[in-house]
Amino acid sequence: MNKYQFWVFVLVAIIFIQLPLVSVPFKWLESYFHEVSHGLAVLITGGSVVQIELFPNGAGLCTTRGGFTLLISFMGYAGAIMWGYLIYSIASINQKIAKLASGLIIALILSSLVFWVRDILTVLILLVVLCIFFLQFKLPKIGYLQKLLKFTGIMVLLNSLLSPLYLLDGRSIGDGARLAEITFIPEIVWVIIWSIMAVFSLFLLSKKS
């Protein structure tokens, strides 16, 4: 079973994505990692985060001041991909590390609630997202935590693969349009780059598994 565990997770995740109610919290999770990646990129490049907002449809917004705009715009989708990859990889190490990783993510979400969230809707959405990790963290058998954390990583990765495709709607808004404006590289090129990153991350995880 362990030999095919990765592909079982991928198959189940694909099924989950098709289920409207079940998939929503994981879309919110990917959106959170997207927005918090913008926020971390801002902080790393000397700017500040004003507010993070999440919406029921899976969209989000990170309002910032200062920082390196190109990196900030790029790191939304790229960061969500990295989070998915790291969550799965770290959960694969051992049970204690998986529990530590889950605890750190809980701490990050709580910090976001305290410092960057200003509206009740985002608070409610993040509380649901927080429950995903809190329930895993409190599992009586820590072996289940590893498996569920791996599955969560795959869900984040698959949603990160699909999310950039929504930019191809002809409206020229969002991170891709912003990057196109800064670099004069067409939006579709950035979408392709993010898609390749997501696919390559899944490929690396499959080889590791």
Rosetta blueprint (number, residue, H / E / L):
1 M L
2 N H
3 K H
4 Y H
5 Q H
6 F H
7 W H
8 V H
9 F H
10 V H
11 L H
12 V H
13 A H
14 I H
15 I H
16 F H
17 I H
18 Q H
19 L L
20 P H
21 L H
22 V H
23 S H
24 V H
25 P H
26 F H
27 K H
28 W H
29 L H
30 E H
31 S H
32 Y H
33 F H
34 H H
35 E H
36 V H
37 S H
38 H H
39 G H
40 L H
41 A H
42 V H
43 L H
44 I H
45 T L
46 G L
47 G L
48 S E
49 V E
50 V E
51 Q E
52 I E
53 E E
54 L E
55 F L
56 P L
57 N L
58 G L
59 A L
60 G E
61 L E
62 C E
63 T E
64 T E
65 R E
66 G L
67 G L
68 F L
69 T H
70 L H
71 L H
72 I H
73 S H
74 F H
75 M H
76 G H
77 Y H
78 A H
79 G H
80 A H
81 I H
82 M H
83 W H
84 G H
85 Y H
86 L H
87 I H
88 Y H
89 S H
90 I H
91 A H
92 S L
93 I L
94 N L
95 Q H
96 K H
97 I H
98 A H
99 K H
100 L H
101 A H
102 S H
103 G H
104 L H
105 I H
106 I H
107 A H
108 L H
109 I H
110 L H
111 S H
112 S H
113 L H
114 V H
115 F H
116 W L
117 V L
118 R L
119 D L
120 I H
121 L H
122 T H
123 V H
124 L H
125 I H
126 L H
127 L H
128 V H
129 V H
130 L H
131 C H
132 I H
133 F H
134 F H
135 L H
136 Q H
137 F H
138 K L
139 L L
140 P L
141 K L
142 I H
143 G H
144 Y H
145 L H
146 Q H
147 K H
148 L H
149 L H
150 K H
151 F H
152 T H
153 G H
154 I H
155 M H
156 V H
157 L H
158 L H
159 N H
160 S H
161 L H
162 L H
163 S H
164 P H
165 L H
166 Y H
167 L H
168 L L
169 D L
170 G L
171 R L
172 S L
173 I L
174 G L
175 D H
176 G H
177 A H
178 R H
179 L H
180 A H
181 E H
182 I H
183 T H
184 F L
185 I L
186 P L
187 E H
188 I H
189 V H
190 W H
191 V H
192 I H
193 I H
194 W H
195 S H
196 I H
197 M H
198 A H
199 V H
200 F H
201 S H
202 L H
203 F H
204 L H
205 L H
206 S H
207 K H
208 K H
209 S L
